Amino acid sequence: MISIMVIDDQAVVRQGFVALINTVTDMEVIAEGINGQQAIDLYREHKPDVTLIDLRMPVLGGVEAIAAIRREFPDARLIVLTTHDGDEDIYRSLQAGARGYLLKDVFFEELETAIRAVHGGARRIPAAIAERLAERMAGSDLTAREMEVLELIVRGQSNKEIGASLSISEATVKSHINNILSKLGVSDRTQAATTALQRGLVHLR
């Protein structure tokens, strides 16, 4: 039997996947959780063969949970199962140690195949997801400061407000914004904010 853990804060979604997985003769869901901290605790307790985990969850997010589990259990096999397909989400998940990345609208046959592949030691990243990842790898990385400025742009702050928030001059803010626009390949703040949200660079809580 392939033992599986499912971590998702949406009860209907989680229960749906659990019910489907349990119809497969050689698969069994042995644990369920609703946030990243539970994922870590339950992993220690049950040590499942494969873990399905969402990204956006309360208490602790999926990427942080994956990284923590992989630090403690380097052979842990985790598959991200999410509605988010931003290239930054994909990149961070795989950097943290996920072995697969699937969207929740996936056909169950594809999920079953992914579970078997990851259980067998392979990676499972659909072509469309791999394409988004390739785009991310080709893009210029934003610096930590540029990421701070971008987050405040998304939150609707003016250059003056950003300067005050970060204790830097308005001229420095403008310089950072010019770099951000250039790296994201956009022409104004609105496009920068839209792109940041679409790619998963910034998340609105």
N, C-alpha and C positions, 0 to 999 in steps of 0.2 A: 504493500500500500504506500502511496505517496501521501505523506502527511502535510497538510496545508493550513496556514494561518491567514485570515482575512482581516485587514485593518481599514475601516472606513467609518467616518462619523455619520454618514447617512444610512439610517437603519434599513430603509426599503432596499437601497442598492446593495448593501452588505448581505442582507438576508436573501436577496435574489441570487447573488453569486454563490452563496453558501449552498442554497437549495440545488442549484444547477451542478455544482461540483460534486455534491454528494450523490448525484445520479450516476456518476461514472464509477464503474465497479472497482477500479484500483486506486481511487482517490478518496481522501477523507479529510474534512475540515476538523481540526482538533482544537482550534482556538479562534476567538473573534475579539476585536478591540475597536475603540472609537477614537483613539488619538495616538500620537507618536510615542508618548511616554508608556502607554499600555503596550504598544508594539515591543518596546525594549524589555519591559517586565515579563510579558508573555513569552517572548522569544527565549529568555533565560530559563523560564519554567518548562516550556514544551519542546524547544529546539526543533521546529518543523522543518521538513525537507525544503519547502518552498513557501515564501510569504508574498501575498498580494497586498500592496499598500497604496493608499491615496496620498496626494501631496498636500492639499489644504485641509488641515485638521486643527482643532483647538489644542491647547496646552503645548504641544510640540508638533511641528510639521513633519511631513514625510521625508524630506531630504535630510533633515537633522537626525531623524530616527534611523534612517538607512545607514548614515555615517557612523552613528553610535553602535549599532548592531555589528557592522562590519569591523569596527575597531576591536570589539570584544570577541567576535566570531568571524574570522577572516573568510571562512568557507560558506558563510550564510548566502543563500540564494533568494534574492528579492526581485519581484516584478512590480513596477509602478503601474497602477491601474487608475487612470484619472480622466477628467474632462479637459485638462489643460494641455495644449500642444504647442505652447510658446517655446522657441528654440532655447531660451535660457533655462526654462524648467527642465527640458530634456537634458541639456548639458550638465546642470547641477546634479540631477538625479544619477546620471551615469558616472559623474565624477565621484559621487558619494559611495558608489559601489553597486548600484542596481544592475541586474543582469538582463532585464527586459523592460520595455516601456510600451504600454498599450493604452488605447483610449477606451472609455467605458461603453462606447457604442459598438465595440468589436463583436463579431459573431462568436458564439460560445465555442465553436469548433476551433477558431483561431486562438482563443484563450487556452483551451485544452492542449493544443499543440505547443503553445508557448510554455505552459507548465511542464510538459514532458521534456521540451528542449532544455529549459533552464535546470530542471532536475538532473538531466544528463550531463550538465556542465557547459552547455552552449549558451550563447546570448540570443535574445530574440528581440529584434528591433525592426518593425515593418518599414518598407521602403519609404513611405511618406515621412515617417519620423526620422529616418536616417538622412533624408534630404534636408529637413529642417536643421538637423544637427550639423550637417556640412555647411549650411549657410552661417550658422553660429560660429563655426571654427574659422570661417573665412573673414568674419567681421572683426573690426578692431576692438580690443577690450577697453572698456572705460576704466579710468582710475577710480580709486576709492572716493576721492573728493568729487569727481564728476558724477559718480553714482549718487552721492548725497545731494548734489545740486539737482540732478534729474528727478529724484524722489520729491523734492520740494516743488519743482515745476509741475509734476503730476498733481500735487496737492494744492495747486493754484496760487502759489506765492509769487509775488512780483520780484524783480531783481533786488529791489531795496530790502524787501522782507527776507529774501534768501541770504543777502549779505549780513543782515542782523542775526538771523538764525545761526549762521556759521561763523560769525565774527570775522568776516572778510569784507573788503571794499566792493562797491558796486562794479568798479572796473574789472576786478578779479572775477566777479560773478559773470560778467559779460564774456570774458575770456574763456571761462569754463563752458559757457553755453555755446560759444562758437565751436569749441572742440567737440562738444556733444553732438551738435547738428552735423558736423563733418563726419564723425564716426558712425552715426546712425544713418547717414545718407538722406537727411531730411532738411527742409528749408526754414522751418519756424518752430516755435515752442509747442504749438498745438500738435503738430505732426510728431514732434519728439515725445510728447506725453502719450499720444495714441500708440506710437510704435513701442514705447516702453511697456505699456500695458499688454499689448498684443504678444510681445515676445517674452513676457514674464520677467522683465528686468525689474519692474516695480509692481507690487501688488497692493491694491486698495484693501485695507482691512475692513 
